[in-house]
Amino acid sequence: MAERLRLGERDFATIERMAVEKLAAAGFRTDYVSIRRLDLQLPVPSDVQLIILAAGWLGTTRLIDNRLVSLS
């Protein structure tokens, strides 16, 4: 997701959907995958500081991760 954003993609919903599909193919049940502004509001294409939020299950283990992405 971060790489797609760095390459200039800004269709956030498509990037999120593709991530969910990849995680499902790897055996994860996702709770959420979301690209947001640092204040957790929905992003706009001109944003340069974003955060990727994700949570899901792999078997009986729930995993949560957040990744800051700087596009400047």
Distance bins in CASP14 RR format, pairs under 12 A and 6 or more apart:
PFRMAT RR
TARGET T0000
AUTHOR 0000-0000-0000
RMODE 2
METHOD distances of the structure
MODEL  1
1 7 0 0 0 0 0 1 0 0 0 0 0
1 8 0 0 0 0 0 1 0 0 0 0 0
1 9 0 0 0 0 1 0 0 0 0 0 0
1 11 0 0 0 0 0 1 0 0 0 0 0
1 12 0 0 0 0 1 0 0 0 0 0 0
1 13 0 0 0 0 0 1 0 0 0 0 0
1 14 0 0 0 0 0 1 0 0 0 0 0
1 15 1 0 1 0 0 0 0 0 0 0 0
1 16 1 0 0 1 0 0 0 0 0 0 0
1 17 0 0 0 0 0 1 0 0 0 0 0
1 18 0 0 0 0 1 0 0 0 0 0 0
1 19 1 0 1 0 0 0 0 0 0 0 0
1 20 0 0 0 0 0 1 0 0 0 0 0
1 21 0 0 0 0 0 1 0 0 0 0 0
1 22 0 0 0 0 1 0 0 0 0 0 0
1 23 0 0 0 0 0 1 0 0 0 0 0
1 33 1 0 0 1 0 0 0 0 0 0 0
1 34 0 0 0 0 1 0 0 0 0 0 0
1 35 1 0 0 1 0 0 0 0 0 0 0
1 36 0 0 0 0 0 1 0 0 0 0 0
1 43 0 0 0 0 0 1 0 0 0 0 0
1 50 0 0 0 0 1 0 0 0 0 0 0
1 51 0 0 0 0 0 1 0 0 0 0 0
1 52 1 0 1 0 0 0 0 0 0 0 0
1 53 0 0 0 0 0 1 0 0 0 0 0
1 54 0 0 0 0 1 0 0 0 0 0 0
1 65 0 0 0 0 0 1 0 0 0 0 0
1 66 0 0 0 0 0 1 0 0 0 0 0
1 67 1 0 0 1 0 0 0 0 0 0 0
1 69 1 0 0 1 0 0 0 0 0 0 0
2 8 0 0 0 0 0 1 0 0 0 0 0
2 9 0 0 0 0 0 1 0 0 0 0 0
2 15 0 0 0 0 1 0 0 0 0 0 0
2 19 0 0 0 0 0 1 0 0 0 0 0
2 35 0 0 0 0 1 0 0 0 0 0 0
2 50 0 0 0 0 1 0 0 0 0 0 0
2 51 0 0 0 0 0 1 0 0 0 0 0
2 52 1 0 0 1 0 0 0 0 0 0 0
2 54 0 0 0 0 0 1 0 0 0 0 0
2 65 0 0 0 0 0 1 0 0 0 0 0
2 66 0 0 0 0 0 1 0 0 0 0 0
2 67 1 0 0 1 0 0 0 0 0 0 0
2 68 0 0 0 0 1 0 0 0 0 0 0
2 69 1 0 1 0 0 0 0 0 0 0 0
2 70 0 0 0 0 1 0 0 0 0 0 0
2 71 0 0 0 0 1 0 0 0 0 0 0
3 9 0 0 0 0 1 0 0 0 0 0 0
3 15 0 0 0 0 1 0 0 0 0 0 0
3 18 0 0 0 0 0 1 0 0 0 0 0
3 19 0 0 0 0 0 1 0 0 0 0 0
3 52 0 0 0 0 0 1 0 0 0 0 0
3 67 0 0 0 0 0 1 0 0 0 0 0
3 69 0 0 0 0 1 0 0 0 0 0 0
3 71 0 0 0 0 0 1 0 0 0 0 0
4 10 0 0 0 0 1 0 0 0 0 0 0
4 11 0 0 0 0 1 0 0 0 0 0 0
4 12 0 0 0 0 1 0 0 0 0 0 0
4 14 0 0 0 0 1 0 0 0 0 0 0
4 15 1 0 1 0 0 0 0 0 0 0 0
4 16 0 0 0 0 0 1 0 0 0 0 0
4 17 0 0 0 0 0 1 0 0 0 0 0
4 18 1 0 0 1 0 0 0 0 0 0 0
4 19 0 0 0 0 1 0 0 0 0 0 0
4 22 0 0 0 0 0 1 0 0 0 0 0
4 35 0 0 0 0 1 0 0 0 0 0 0
4 50 0 0 0 0 0 1 0 0 0 0 0
4 52 0 0 0 0 0 1 0 0 0 0 0
4 69 0 0 0 0 1 0 0 0 0 0 0
4 71 0 0 0 0 0 1 0 0 0 0 0
5 11 0 0 0 0 0 1 0 0 0 0 0
5 12 0 0 0 0 1 0 0 0 0 0 0
5 14 0 0 0 0 0 1 0 0 0 0 0
5 15 1 0 0 1 0 0 0 0 0 0 0
5 16 0 0 0 0 0 1 0 0 0 0 0
5 19 0 0 0 0 0 1 0 0 0 0 0
5 35 1 0 0 1 0 0 0 0 0 0 0
5 36 0 0 0 0 0 1 0 0 0 0 0
5 43 0 0 0 0 1 0 0 0 0 0 0
5 45 0 0 0 0 0 1 0 0 0 0 0
5 47 0 0 0 0 1 0 0 0 0 0 0
5 48 0 0 0 0 0 1 0 0 0 0 0
5 49 0 0 0 0 0 1 0 0 0 0 0
5 50 1 0 0 1 0 0 0 0 0 0 0
5 51 0 0 0 0 0 1 0 0 0 0 0
5 52 0 0 0 0 1 0 0 0 0 0 0
5 67 0 0 0 0 0 1 0 0 0 0 0
5 68 0 0 0 0 0 1 0 0 0 0 0
5 69 1 0 1 0 0 0 0 0 0 0 0
5 70 0 0 0 0 1 0 0 0 0 0 0
5 71 1 0 0 1 0 0 0 0 0 0 0
5 72 0 0 0 0 0 1 0 0 0 0 0
6 15 0 0 0 0 0 1 0 0 0 0 0
6 48 0 0 0 0 0 1 0 0 0 0 0
6 50 0 0 0 0 0 1 0 0 0 0 0
6 52 0 0 0 0 0 1 0 0 0 0 0
6 67 0 0 0 0 0 1 0 0 0 0 0
6 69 1 0 0 1 0 0 0 0 0 0 0
6 70 0 0 0 0 1 0 0 0 0 0 0
6 71 1 0 0 1 0 0 0 0 0 0 0
6 72 0 0 0 0 0 1 0 0 0 0 0
7 15 0 0 0 0 0 1 0 0 0 0 0
7 69 0 0 0 0 0 1 0 0 0 0 0
7 71 0 0 0 0 0 1 0 0 0 0 0
8 15 0 0 0 0 0 1 0 0 0 0 0
8 45 0 0 0 0 1 0 0 0 0 0 0
8 46 0 0 0 0 0 1 0 0 0 0 0
8 47 0 0 0 0 0 1 0 0 0 0 0
8 48 0 0 0 0 0 1 0 0 0 0 0
8 50 0 0 0 0 0 1 0 0 0 0 0
8 69 0 0 0 0 0 1 0 0 0 0 0
8 71 1 0 0 1 0 0 0 0 0 0 0
9 15 1 0 0 1 0 0 0 0 0 0 0
9 16 0 0 0 0 0 1 0 0 0 0 0
9 18 0 0 0 0 1 0 0 0 0 0 0
9 35 0 0 0 0 0 1 0 0 0 0 0
9 43 0 0 0 0 0 1 0 0 0 0 0
9 45 0 0 0 0 1 0 0 0 0 0 0
9 50 0 0 0 0 0 1 0 0 0 0 0
9 69 0 0 0 0 0 1 0 0 0 0 0
9 71 0 0 0 0 0 1 0 0 0 0 0
10 35 0 0 0 0 1 0 0 0 0 0 0
10 43 0 0 0 0 1 0 0 0 0 0 0
10 44 0 0 0 0 1 0 0 0 0 0 0
10 45 1 0 1 0 0 0 0 0 0 0 0
10 46 0 0 0 0 1 0 0 0 0 0 0
10 47 0 0 0 0 1 0 0 0 0 0 0
10 48 0 0 0 0 0 1 0 0 0 0 0
10 50 0 0 0 0 0 1 0 0 0 0 0
10 71 0 0 0 0 1 0 0 0 0 0 0
11 17 0 0 0 0 1 0 0 0 0 0 0
11 18 0 0 0 0 1 0 0 0 0 0 0
11 35 0 0 0 0 0 1 0 0 0 0 0
11 43 0 0 0 0 0 1 0 0 0 0 0
11 45 0 0 0 0 1 0 0 0 0 0 0
12 18 0 0 0 0 0 1 0 0 0 0 0
12 19 0 0 0 0 0 1 0 0 0 0 0
12 33 0 0 0 0 0 1 0 0 0 0 0
12 34 0 0 0 0 1 0 0 0 0 0 0
12 35 1 0 1 0 0 0 0 0 0 0 0
12 36 0 0 0 0 1 0 0 0 0 0 0
12 37 0 0 0 0 0 1 0 0 0 0 0
12 42 1 0 0 1 0 0 0 0 0 0 0
12 43 1 0 1 0 0 0 0 0 0 0 0
12 44 0 0 0 0 1 0 0 0 0 0 0
12 45 0 0 0 0 1 0 0 0 0 0 0
12 47 0 0 0 0 1 0 0 0 0 0 0
12 50 0 0 0 0 1 0 0 0 0 0 0
12 52 0 0 0 0 0 1 0 0 0 0 0
12 69 0 0 0 0 0 1 0 0 0 0 0
13 19 0 0 0 0 0 1 0 0 0 0 0
13 20 0 0 0 0 0 1 0 0 0 0 0
13 33 0 0 0 0 0 1 0 0 0 0 0
13 34 0 0 0 0 0 1 0 0 0 0 0
13 35 0 0 0 0 1 0 0 0 0 0 0
13 42 0 0 0 0 0 1 0 0 0 0 0
13 43 0 0 0 0 0 1 0 0 0 0 0
14 20 0 0 0 0 0 1 0 0 0 0 0
14 21 0 0 0 0 0 1 0 0 0 0 0
14 33 0 0 0 0 0 1 0 0 0 0 0
14 35 0 0 0 0 0 1 0 0 0 0 0
15 21 0 0 0 0 0 1 0 0 0 0 0
15 22 0 0 0 0 0 1 0 0 0 0 0
15 33 0 0 0 0 1 0 0 0 0 0 0
15 34 0 0 0 0 0 1 0 0 0 0 0
15 35 1 0 0 1 0 0 0 0 0 0 0
15 43 0 0 0 0 0 1 0 0 0 0 0
15 50 0 0 0 0 0 1 0 0 0 0 0
15 52 0 0 0 0 1 0 0 0 0 0 0
15 54 0 0 0 0 0 1 0 0 0 0 0
15 69 0 0 0 0 0 1 0 0 0 0 0
16 22 0 0 0 0 0 1 0 0 0 0 0
16 23 0 0 0 0 0 1 0 0 0 0 0
16 30 0 0 0 0 1 0 0 0 0 0 0
16 32 0 0 0 0 1 0 0 0 0 0 0
16 33 1 0 1 0 0 0 0 0 0 0 0
16 34 1 0 0 1 0 0 0 0 0 0 0
16 35 1 0 0 1 0 0 0 0 0 0 0
16 36 0 0 0 0 0 1 0 0 0 0 0
16 42 0 0 0 0 0 1 0 0 0 0 0
16 43 0 0 0 0 0 1 0 0 0 0 0
16 50 0 0 0 0 0 1 0 0 0 0 0
16 52 0 0 0 0 1 0 0 0 0 0 0
16 53 0 0 0 0 1 0 0 0 0 0 0
16 54 0 0 0 0 1 0 0 0 0 0 0
17 23 0 0 0 0 0 1 0 0 0 0 0
17 24 0 0 0 0 0 1 0 0 0 0 0
17 30 0 0 0 0 0 1 0 0 0 0 0
17 33 0 0 0 0 1 0 0 0 0 0 0
17 34 0 0 0 0 0 1 0 0 0 0 0
17 35 0 0 0 0 0 1 0 0 0 0 0
18 24 0 0 0 0 0 1 0 0 0 0 0
18 25 0 0 0 0 0 1 0 0 0 0 0
18 30 0 0 0 0 0 1 0 0 0 0 0
18 33 0 0 0 0 1 0 0 0 0 0 0
18 35 0 0 0 0 0 1 0 0 0 0 0
19 25 0 0 0 0 0 1 0 0 0 0 0
19 26 0 0 0 0 0 1 0 0 0 0 0
19 28 0 0 0 0 0 1 0 0 0 0 0
19 30 0 0 0 0 1 0 0 0 0 0 0
19 32 0 0 0 0 0 1 0 0 0 0 0
19 33 1 0 1 0 0 0 0 0 0 0 0
19 34 0 0 0 0 1 0 0 0 0 0 0
19 35 0 0 0 0 1 0 0 0 0 0 0
19 52 0 0 0 0 1 0 0 0 0 0 0
19 53 0 0 0 0 0 1 0 0 0 0 0
19 54 1 0 0 1 0 0 0 0 0 0 0
19 56 0 0 0 0 0 1 0 0 0 0 0
19 65 0 0 0 0 0 1 0 0 0 0 0
19 67 0 0 0 0 0 1 0 0 0 0 0
20 26 0 0 0 0 0 1 0 0 0 0 0
20 27 0 0 0 0 0 1 0 0 0 0 0
20 28 0 0 0 0 1 0 0 0 0 0 0
20 29 0 0 0 0 1 0 0 0 0 0 0
20 30 1 0 1 0 0 0 0 0 0 0 0
20 31 0 0 0 0 0 1 0 0 0 0 0
20 32 0 0 0 0 1 0 0 0 0 0 0
20 33 1 0 1 0 0 0 0 0 0 0 0
20 34 0 0 0 0 0 1 0 0 0 0 0
20 54 0 0 0 0 1 0 0 0 0 0 0
20 55 0 0 0 0 0 1 0 0 0 0 0
20 56 0 0 0 0 1 0 0 0 0 0 0
21 27 0 0 0 0 0 1 0 0 0 0 0
21 28 0 0 0 0 0 1 0 0 0 0 0
21 30 0 0 0 0 1 0 0 0 0 0 0
21 33 0 0 0 0 1 0 0 0 0 0 0
22 28 0 0 0 0 1 0 0 0 0 0 0
22 30 0 0 0 0 1 0 0 0 0 0 0
22 33 0 0 0 0 1 0 0 0 0 0 0
22 54 0 0 0 0 0 1 0 0 0 0 0
23 29 0 0 0 0 1 0 0 0 0 0 0
23 30 1 0 1 0 0 0 0 0 0 0 0
23 31 0 0 0 0 0 1 0 0 0 0 0
23 32 0 0 0 0 0 1 0 0 0 0 0
23 33 1 0 0 1 0 0 0 0 0 0 0
23 54 1 0 0 1 0 0 0 0 0 0 0
23 55 0 0 0 0 0 1 0 0 0 0 0
23 56 1 0 0 1 0 0 0 0 0 0 0
23 57 0 0 0 0 1 0 0 0 0 0 0
23 58 0 0 0 0 1 0 0 0 0 0 0
23 63 0 0 0 0 1 0 0 0 0 0 0
23 65 0 0 0 0 0 1 0 0 0 0 0
24 30 1 0 0 1 0 0 0 0 0 0 0
24 33 0 0 0 0 0 1 0 0 0 0 0
24 56 0 0 0 0 0 1 0 0 0 0 0
24 57 0 0 0 0 0 1 0 0 0 0 0
24 58 0 0 0 0 0 1 0 0 0 0 0
26 56 0 0 0 0 0 1 0 0 0 0 0
26 57 0 0 0 0 0 1 0 0 0 0 0
26 58 0 0 0 0 1 0 0 0 0 0 0
26 59 0 0 0 0 0 1 0 0 0 0 0
26 63 0 0 0 0 0 1 0 0 0 0 0
27 56 0 0 0 0 0 1 0 0 0 0 0
27 57 0 0 0 0 1 0 0 0 0 0 0
27 58 1 0 0 1 0 0 0 0 0 0 0
27 59 0 0 0 0 1 0 0 0 0 0 0
27 61 0 0 0 0 0 1 0 0 0 0 0
27 63 0 0 0 0 0 1 0 0 0 0 0
28 54 0 0 0 0 1 0 0 0 0 0 0
28 55 0 0 0 0 1 0 0 0 0 0 0
28 56 1 0 1 0 0 0 0 0 0 0 0
28 57 1 0 0 1 0 0 0 0 0 0 0
28 58 1 0 1 0 0 0 0 0 0 0 0
28 59 0 0 0 0 1 0 0 0 0 0 0
28 61 0 0 0 0 0 1 0 0 0 0 0
28 62 0 0 0 0 0 1 0 0 0 0 0
28 63 1 0 0 1 0 0 0 0 0 0 0
28 65 0 0 0 0 0 1 0 0 0 0 0
29 55 0 0 0 0 0 1 0 0 0 0 0
29 56 1 0 0 1 0 0 0 0 0 0 0
29 57 1 0 1 0 0 0 0 0 0 0 0
29 58 1 0 0 1 0 0 0 0 0 0 0
29 59 1 0 0 1 0 0 0 0 0 0 0
29 60 0 0 0 0 0 1 0 0 0 0 0
29 61 0 0 0 0 0 1 0 0 0 0 0
29 62 0 0 0 0 1 0 0 0 0 0 0
29 63 0 0 0 0 0 1 0 0 0 0 0
30 53 0 0 0 0 0 1 0 0 0 0 0
30 54 1 0 0 1 0 0 0 0 0 0 0
30 55 1 0 0 1 0 0 0 0 0 0 0
30 56 1 0 1 0 0 0 0 0 0 0 0
30 57 1 0 0 1 0 0 0 0 0 0 0
30 58 0 0 0 0 0 1 0 0 0 0 0
30 62 0 0 0 0 0 1 0 0 0 0 0
30 63 0 0 0 0 1 0 0 0 0 0 0
30 64 0 0 0 0 0 1 0 0 0 0 0
30 65 0 0 0 0 0 1 0 0 0 0 0
31 53 0 0 0 0 0 1 0 0 0 0 0
31 54 0 0 0 0 1 0 0 0 0 0 0
31 55 1 0 1 0 0 0 0 0 0 0 0
31 56 1 0 1 0 0 0 0 0 0 0 0
31 57 1 0 0 1 0 0 0 0 0 0 0
31 58 0 0 0 0 0 1 0 0 0 0 0
31 62 1 0 0 1 0 0 0 0 0 0 0
31 63 0 0 0 0 1 0 0 0 0 0 0
31 64 0 0 0 0 1 0 0 0 0 0 0
31 65 0 0 0 0 0 1 0 0 0 0 0
32 52 0 0 0 0 0 1 0 0 0 0 0
32 53 1 0 0 1 0 0 0 0 0 0 0
32 54 1 0 0 1 0 0 0 0 0 0 0
32 55 1 0 1 0 0 0 0 0 0 0 0
32 56 1 0 0 1 0 0 0 0 0 0 0
32 57 0 0 0 0 0 1 0 0 0 0 0
32 62 0 0 0 0 0 1 0 0 0 0 0
32 63 0 0 0 0 0 1 0 0 0 0 0
32 64 0 0 0 0 1 0 0 0 0 0 0
32 65 0 0 0 0 0 1 0 0 0 0 0
32 66 0 0 0 0 0 1 0 0 0 0 0
33 51 0 0 0 0 0 1 0 0 0 0 0
33 52 1 0 0 1 0 0 0 0 0 0 0
33 53 1 0 0 1 0 0 0 0 0 0 0
33 54 1 0 1 0 0 0 0 0 0 0 0
33 55 0 0 0 0 1 0 0 0 0 0 0
33 56 0 0 0 0 1 0 0 0 0 0 0
33 63 0 0 0 0 0 1 0 0 0 0 0
33 64 0 0 0 0 0 1 0 0 0 0 0
33 65 0 0 0 0 1 0 0 0 0 0 0
33 66 0 0 0 0 0 1 0 0 0 0 0
33 67 0 0 0 0 0 1 0 0 0 0 0
34 40 0 0 0 0 1 0 0 0 0 0 0
34 41 0 0 0 0 0 1 0 0 0 0 0
34 42 0 0 0 0 1 0 0 0 0 0 0
34 43 0 0 0 0 1 0 0 0 0 0 0
34 50 0 0 0 0 0 1 0 0 0 0 0
34 51 0 0 0 0 1 0 0 0 0 0 0
34 52 1 0 0 1 0 0 0 0 0 0 0
34 53 1 0 1 0 0 0 0 0 0 0 0
34 54 1 0 0 1 0 0 0 0 0 0 0
34 55 0 0 0 0 1 0 0 0 0 0 0
34 65 0 0 0 0 0 1 0 0 0 0 0
34 66 0 0 0 0 1 0 0 0 0 0 0
34 67 0 0 0 0 0 1 0 0 0 0 0
35 41 0 0 0 0 0 1 0 0 0 0 0
35 42 0 0 0 0 1 0 0 0 0 0 0
35 43 1 0 1 0 0 0 0 0 0 0 0
35 44 0 0 0 0 0 1 0 0 0 0 0
35 45 0 0 0 0 0 1 0 0 0 0 0
35 47 0 0 0 0 1 0 0 0 0 0 0
35 49 0 0 0 0 0 1 0 0 0 0 0
35 50 1 0 1 0 0 0 0 0 0 0 0
35 51 1 0 0 1 0 0 0 0 0 0 0
35 52 1 0 1 0 0 0 0 0 0 0 0
35 53 1 0 0 1 0 0 0 0 0 0 0
35 54 0 0 0 0 1 0 0 0 0 0 0
35 66 0 0 0 0 0 1 0 0 0 0 0
35 67 0 0 0 0 0 1 0 0 0 0 0
35 68 0 0 0 0 0 1 0 0 0 0 0
35 69 0 0 0 0 1 0 0 0 0 0 0
35 71 0 0 0 0 0 1 0 0 0 0 0
36 42 1 0 0 1 0 0 0 0 0 0 0
36 43 1 0 0 1 0 0 0 0 0 0 0
36 44 0 0 0 0 0 1 0 0 0 0 0
36 47 0 0 0 0 1 0 0 0 0 0 0
36 49 0 0 0 0 0 1 0 0 0 0 0
36 50 1 0 0 1 0 0 0 0 0 0 0
36 51 1 0 1 0 0 0 0 0 0 0 0
36 52 0 0 0 0 1 0 0 0 0 0 0
36 53 1 0 0 1 0 0 0 0 0 0 0
36 54 0 0 0 0 0 1 0 0 0 0 0
36 66 0 0 0 0 1 0 0 0 0 0 0
36 67 0 0 0 0 0 1 0 0 0 0 0
36 68 0 0 0 0 0 1 0 0 0 0 0
36 69 0 0 0 0 0 1 0 0 0 0 0
37 43 1 0 1 0 0 0 0 0 0 0 0
37 44 0 0 0 0 1 0 0 0 0 0 0
37 45 0 0 0 0 0 1 0 0 0 0 0
37 46 0 0 0 0 0 1 0 0 0 0 0
37 47 1 0 1 0 0 0 0 0 0 0 0
37 48 0 0 0 0 0 1 0 0 0 0 0
37 49 1 0 0 1 0 0 0 0 0 0 0
37 50 1 0 0 1 0 0 0 0 0 0 0
37 51 1 0 0 1 0 0 0 0 0 0 0
37 52 0 0 0 0 0 1 0 0 0 0 0
37 53 0 0 0 0 0 1 0 0 0 0 0
37 68 0 0 0 0 0 1 0 0 0 0 0
37 69 0 0 0 0 0 1 0 0 0 0 0
37 71 0 0 0 0 0 1 0 0 0 0 0
38 47 0 0 0 0 1 0 0 0 0 0 0
38 48 0 0 0 0 0 1 0 0 0 0 0
38 49 1 0 1 0 0 0 0 0 0 0 0
38 50 1 0 0 1 0 0 0 0 0 0 0
38 51 1 0 1 0 0 0 0 0 0 0 0
38 52 0 0 0 0 0 1 0 0 0 0 0
38 53 0 0 0 0 0 1 0 0 0 0 0
38 66 0 0 0 0 0 1 0 0 0 0 0
38 67 0 0 0 0 0 1 0 0 0 0 0
38 68 1 0 0 1 0 0 0 0 0 0 0
38 69 0 0 0 0 0 1 0 0 0 0 0
38 70 0 0 0 0 0 1 0 0 0 0 0
39 47 0 0 0 0 0 1 0 0 0 0 0
39 49 0 0 0 0 1 0 0 0 0 0 0
39 50 0 0 0 0 0 1 0 0 0 0 0
39 51 0 0 0 0 1 0 0 0 0 0 0
40 50 0 0 0 0 0 1 0 0 0 0 0
40 51 1 0 0 1 0 0 0 0 0 0 0
40 52 0 0 0 0 0 1 0 0 0 0 0
40 53 0 0 0 0 1 0 0 0 0 0 0
40 66 0 0 0 0 0 1 0 0 0 0 0
41 47 0 0 0 0 1 0 0 0 0 0 0
41 49 0 0 0 0 0 1 0 0 0 0 0
41 50 0 0 0 0 0 1 0 0 0 0 0
41 51 0 0 0 0 0 1 0 0 0 0 0
42 50 0 0 0 0 0 1 0 0 0 0 0
42 51 0 0 0 0 0 1 0 0 0 0 0
43 49 0 0 0 0 1 0 0 0 0 0 0
43 50 1 0 1 0 0 0 0 0 0 0 0
43 51 0 0 0 0 1 0 0 0 0 0 0
43 52 0 0 0 0 0 1 0 0 0 0 0
43 53 0 0 0 0 0 1 0 0 0 0 0
43 69 0 0 0 0 0 1 0 0 0 0 0
43 71 0 0 0 0 0 1 0 0 0 0 0
44 50 0 0 0 0 0 1 0 0 0 0 0
45 71 0 0 0 0 0 1 0 0 0 0 0
46 71 0 0 0 0 1 0 0 0 0 0 0
46 72 0 0 0 0 0 1 0 0 0 0 0
47 69 0 0 0 0 1 0 0 0 0 0 0
47 70 0 0 0 0 0 1 0 0 0 0 0
47 71 1 0 0 1 0 0 0 0 0 0 0
47 72 0 0 0 0 1 0 0 0 0 0 0
48 68 0 0 0 0 0 1 0 0 0 0 0
48 69 0 0 0 0 1 0 0 0 0 0 0
48 70 1 0 0 1 0 0 0 0 0 0 0
48 71 1 0 1 0 0 0 0 0 0 0 0
48 72 1 0 1 0 0 0 0 0 0 0 0
49 68 1 0 0 1 0 0 0 0 0 0 0
49 69 1 0 0 1 0 0 0 0 0 0 0
49 70 1 0 1 0 0 0 0 0 0 0 0
49 71 1 0 0 1 0 0 0 0 0 0 0
49 72 1 0 0 1 0 0 0 0 0 0 0
50 66 0 0 0 0 0 1 0 0 0 0 0
50 67 0 0 0 0 1 0 0 0 0 0 0
50 68 1 0 0 1 0 0 0 0 0 0 0
50 69 1 0 1 0 0 0 0 0 0 0 0
50 70 0 0 0 0 1 0 0 0 0 0 0
50 71 1 0 0 1 0 0 0 0 0 0 0
50 72 0 0 0 0 0 1 0 0 0 0 0
51 65 0 0 0 0 0 1 0 0 0 0 0
51 66 1 0 1 0 0 0 0 0 0 0 0
51 67 1 0 0 1 0 0 0 0 0 0 0
51 68 1 0 1 0 0 0 0 0 0 0 0
51 69 1 0 0 1 0 0 0 0 0 0 0
51 70 0 0 0 0 0 1 0 0 0 0 0
51 71 0 0 0 0 0 1 0 0 0 0 0
52 64 0 0 0 0 0 1 0 0 0 0 0
52 65 1 0 0 1 0 0 0 0 0 0 0
52 66 1 0 0 1 0 0 0 0 0 0 0
52 67 1 0 1 0 0 0 0 0 0 0 0
52 68 0 0 0 0 1 0 0 0 0 0 0
52 69 1 0 0 1 0 0 0 0 0 0 0
52 70 0 0 0 0 0 1 0 0 0 0 0
53 64 0 0 0 0 1 0 0 0 0 0 0
53 65 1 0 0 1 0 0 0 0 0 0 0
53 66 1 0 1 0 0 0 0 0 0 0 0
53 67 0 0 0 0 1 0 0 0 0 0 0
53 68 0 0 0 0 0 1 0 0 0 0 0
53 69 0 0 0 0 0 1 0 0 0 0 0
54 62 0 0 0 0 0 1 0 0 0 0 0
54 63 0 0 0 0 1 0 0 0 0 0 0
54 64 1 0 0 1 0 0 0 0 0 0 0
54 65 1 0 1 0 0 0 0 0 0 0 0
54 66 1 0 0 1 0 0 0 0 0 0 0
54 67 0 0 0 0 1 0 0 0 0 0 0
55 61 0 0 0 0 0 1 0 0 0 0 0
55 62 1 0 0 1 0 0 0 0 0 0 0
55 63 1 0 0 1 0 0 0 0 0 0 0
55 64 1 0 1 0 0 0 0 0 0 0 0
55 65 1 0 0 1 0 0 0 0 0 0 0
55 66 0 0 0 0 1 0 0 0 0 0 0
56 62 1 0 1 0 0 0 0 0 0 0 0
56 63 1 0 1 0 0 0 0 0 0 0 0
56 64 1 0 0 1 0 0 0 0 0 0 0
56 65 0 0 0 0 1 0 0 0 0 0 0
57 63 1 0 0 1 0 0 0 0 0 0 0
57 64 0 0 0 0 0 1 0 0 0 0 0
58 64 0 0 0 0 0 1 0 0 0 0 0
58 65 0 0 0 0 0 1 0 0 0 0 0
END
